[in-house]
Amino acid sequence: MKILVLNCGSSSLKFQLVETDAAAEAAGTDRTLAKGLIENIGSTAVLKYERPGAKPVKETAEILEHKIAVERSIALLTDAETGVLRDRSEIGAVGHRVVHGGERFKASVRIDDAVLEGIEDCFDMAPLHNPPNVRGYRAARAVLGSVDHVAVFDTSFHQTMPPEAYVYGLPYALYQRHGIRRYGFHGTSHRFVSRRLAALLGRAHDDPGLRVITCHLGNGCSVAAIRGGRSIDTSMGFTPLEGLVMGTRCGDIDPAALLHVVLREEIGSAEVNALANKHSGLLGISGLSHDMRTLLEAAGQGNERARLAIDVFCYRLRKYIAAYVGALGGVDAVAFAGGIGENAAAIRAQSLRGLDAVGLGLDPATNAAAVGTEAEISPSGARARVFVVPTNEELLIARDTFRIVSGLPPA
Amino acid sequence: MQISTVGIVGAGTMGQGIATTCAAAGLDVLLAERSPEIAAGCLEAIGEDLDRDIAKWRRTESEKKAILARIRLVAGLPALEAAHLVIEAVPEDLELKCALFRELDGICPPEDILATNTSTLSVTEIATHTKRPDRVIGLHFLHPAPRVPLVEVVRGLKTSNETFAASREFVRVLDKTAVEVFEYPGYVTTRVMLPFLNEAMHVVMEGVASAEAVDTAMKLGYGLPVGPLALADRMGLDEVMRWMQYLFDELGDLKYRPCPLLRKMIRAGHLGVKSGRGFFEYEPE
C-alpha cells in the first residue's frame, strides 16, 4: 500500500510517499518512493522535492495555507514527469506525525472526531506543534476526501514509563490540575531504533529480558531506556527542553537559575522561553554554531568554546547512559541515531569514554568507519554491544498507518 | 479574505515597528516611504532594533534575517495595490491623512481594508475621504509595536462588522490581543492612563510625596512594572502635555487639565528620558 506521511509545522510541511505492507515490513523491503519539504507556508514558499533516480525539484511559489501545500505535494507526486503515482486515488492512507498525545494516546490511532478532539485537548501542552499537526490533517482530509488518516504520536511510546520515572518532585496537585509530568518525545524514533536493535541482536523486540538504550542525537536530542520493547525512562520531560544539551536547547538546568536570570536581565517569560530553547545548548555555550559538524571542525582548530560545548554535550550524554544502565539493571546494547548519532564518530567515542566499567566500549576502527550507515561499533566479544542505527520515523509512521487501516494488530 | 501582504505607509518609528511586527508573524510587508532620507535609514533602524531583541534573547539571528527578507521598501503608493490591508502610520496631521486615504482609495482594490494608526484623529472623518467608509478602521499599535501585545481596534461610525472581524483576526495572526473600541478621544489606553500620570504629578506638586515615593508606592502597592512618573519620563513630558491638552480640548472636562508642574518642567527643558532629566535623572545613552 502507498502511504502518504505528513509532518506539518506551523509554516512547513514535510511529506513522504512510502510503499509498505506486512510482507515488506517483515522483509525490511518497504521504501520511500518520493519525499519533499515546503517551507514558509503563508507567503512565498520554498518547495523541495526528490525522487530516487530523478533530478531534485526546487521552486518558490506563493503558498498561502497548508491546504494549498498539500495540493501542491500531491500534484508533484502525480505529475507525469516528477511523480510516482498515476493519480491520487493510489494513496491508500495518510499517516500524520502528531507531537503531543498526552496521557490519552498510548498508541497510534485512526483519526475520527473523538480522536481529533483529544488531540485538540493537548493544544495547551504543545501550543507550537499540535495546532499545525491538526491543520495538516484538516488540509489532507479536504484534499484527499474519504481516505483513512492515522495519527502517530511522539509521546505515545513513552506512555509505558512508570510513575517513578514520570512524576516530578513538585506538588502533586500540579500534575492533577495541569498534567505537569514527564511525557518524553522522539518516541517514534526510539521505537524504530530499538526494534531494529533487537533484530540486529537476533532477539524478539519484546523479549522481557532485553535491555537497550537508544540515543537520538539530532538537532533535538534524547535518550531512552527500553526494557522488553517498552520505554521505562527517557530524558525529555514535560516539553522537549529537558535532558541532554541540544543544538539550541539547554537541557537539564536548575529552574532557580532561570528565575535569577529573569530578575538580573529584566526579561519576561517569553524571553526566558526563547533563551532556553533557541539561544542555549551547543550554540549558547560555543557562541559559534548549533551544528556539531561546525563545532568539531572549530575545536580541531583550537577553538576552546567549541571544545567546551562538545565536552558538555558528551558528558551529559554519558551521565544519562550510565544512569539508564542503572535504571535497567544492566544493558545489552546501545544505539546511536539521528544526524549526530549516525555521523559523528568522535561524539560517540567521547560519550562512551569511561563506561567500560559497565561493559560499554567501542572498536575505534569500526566506529570511525560508521558514517551514516548501520553498523556494529563495539569490539567483538563485548559484554554490551553498541550500534549505529539510522532512524526512519516516516517509515514507522507508514507501517503503523498500514497496520491500523488494514485492521492488523500493532507490530 | 486571507491577509498575506500588508502595506504600511510611513517608515517612521511606528511604521518600522508595525512592519517588524507583521514580518515577524510571517506576512509580507510593503513599506512605503516618500522621504528618501527616512527610507535610506529605516531598514538599518529595523535591523538595529532586532539586534536589541537578539541581545535580550527575544529573537534569533535567523529570525532577524527572515523578518528583514519579508520587508520590501517601496517609494510610491501604487505598489500597495498588491497588499490586502494597508496601515497608515504618517504624522498626526488630519489633512495629510485625508489626502493619503483619498489616494489609497484609488489605488487599492475595493475589498481591501484601509487602516489608520492614528491615536488622536477621527477614523470616521478620515473614512469620509474614501468610497469605502465601511472598510476603514483604526488599528492603534502602542509604542514599541513589536513588544506591546495589544492593539486597539477602533471602529469609526461606518466601520462594518465584517471589517472589524477581519481586523481582529489580523491582530490575532500578529499574536497580539485586540480590544474593540468605538471611536472617542483617547480610546481606552490613553484616556485612562494620562489622567493617572497627571494625578501623580499633582501629588508631587502639592508636596504630598516625592517622585520616588509616588513611584515606589504605585509600583509596590498595585504590582505595576513601572511607576507613573518614570512612565511619563519615558513617554516624554512634552508628549504627555500634548495628550492632556488634547483630551482637555476635546472633552472640555477639568479632570483633563494638564498639571501646572508638568507645564513648568517642559518650559525648563525637562522632557524626561530623552533630555536626560524629567521627574528623574538619566545617564545619556
Interface residues (C-beta under 8 A of the other chain):
Chain A: S11 N40 G42 S43 T44 E62 L64 E65 T248 E265 I267 A270 E271 V272 A274 L275 K278 H279
Chain B: Q2 S4 G26 L27 D28 K56 W57 R58 R59 T60 R70
